[in-house]
Structure formats: structure tokens, C-alpha cells
Amino acid sequence: MSELPQHLMIVSVRVDASVEADWNRWYDDVHLPEILACPGFEAACRYVSESADGRDYITVYRLASPQAIHGEEFNRRRGWYHYAPHVEANVRLFTATNASMPARS
């Protein structure tokens, strides 16, 4: 069993359908690799949820420590650039309260 991460940053996003396909390409091909190149960002995974009123996305980042989000390189690369008017986002940082709890068999 792999260890669960100690520190997570979760970004939840709703993006206008008019730019969604282009935004997804930019996010996957440009934004995500840039963020993962920042010190303290170890891994990421994107998820999508479809509903009657559109799609919601989350990206879960595994961080080495909460300090990763205060790094100079991360702060230069963060943001939605020209997509900002089309994006509603929420960013939350989480730290484990109980680092290791074995899975039940």
C-alpha cells in the first residue's frame, strides 16, 4: 500500500463552455507542466465531474510541504492568464491530521 500524501493543494474550477476545449489543452500542455516544475510540487492528477449545468474540474497536487505555494517560481507561474474572465476557481491547501491509517482488509 502506498502512503497517502501529507500535504495537498486542491484547485476546483468551473470554466465557460465557450473556451473549455482550448483551456483544457492549455491546462494539460502548458500550465500543469509549469506548476509541476516548481519546487515542492511532487505530482498532480486532474478530475472532471459532469452535471446538468456543465463540467467541474479539480486538480489535486501533492506537495512536499505547505511552503511550496509560497515559492517565488510558483507565484510567477500561477494564474489563469487570458482565461481569467472565463474561470471560477477555488484553491485550498490541506495537511493530513492522521498521517497513516491502515486500510481495512
Secondary structure, 3 states (H helix, E strand, C coil): CCCCCCEEEEEEEEECCCCHHHHHHHHHHHHHHHHHCCCCEEEEEEEEEEECCEEEEEEEEEECCHHHHHCHHHHHHCCCHHHHHHEEEEEEEEECCCCCCCCCC
